[in-house]
Amino acid sequence: MADHLLKAYEVDIGNRTEGLEHSNTTGYKVNVHEINPGIIYKDENVTVKAFDAHHGELAQTFGFRFDTPDRTIVISGDATRRATFW
């Protein structure tokens, strides 16, 4: 999927990296890896947890909870059933 997204934005990436904008030449690259529910990233500023979003018949759909020292942000998409937070 990531390969297809990069192909879709190929012209834009070329403009930004080789055109007049001279943007960062590595900022568009992706590092893809599979995840499961639970903590998927943690550093001193944020903990990111993935949770099952129960999206219809799709096998793996996730929402994400970002916990920082002063707030929590949840991105759950358009889940068809209530997501379970922990």
Residue pairs with C-beta under 8 A, 6 or more apart in sequence:
2 30
2 32
5 30
6 13
6 28
6 30
9 28
13 28
15 21
16 23
16 28
17 23
17 24
17 25
17 28
35 50
35 62
36 50
37 49
37 50
37 51
37 52
37 62
38 49
38 50
39 47
39 48
39 49
40 48
40 49
40 50
40 64
41 47
41 48
42 48
45 68
45 69
46 66
46 67
46 68
47 66
47 67
48 64
48 65
48 66
48 67
49 64
49 65
49 67
49 86
50 62
50 63
50 64
51 62
51 63
51 64
51 65
51 83
51 84
51 85
51 86
52 61
52 62
52 63
52 83
52 84
53 61
53 62
53 63
53 76
53 77
53 79
53 83
54 61
54 79
54 80
54 81
54 82
54 83
55 61
55 77
55 78
55 79
55 80
56 80
61 77
61 79
63 74
63 75
63 76
63 77
63 79
63 83
64 74
64 75
64 76
65 72
65 73
65 74
65 85
66 72
66 73
66 74
66 75
74 85
76 83
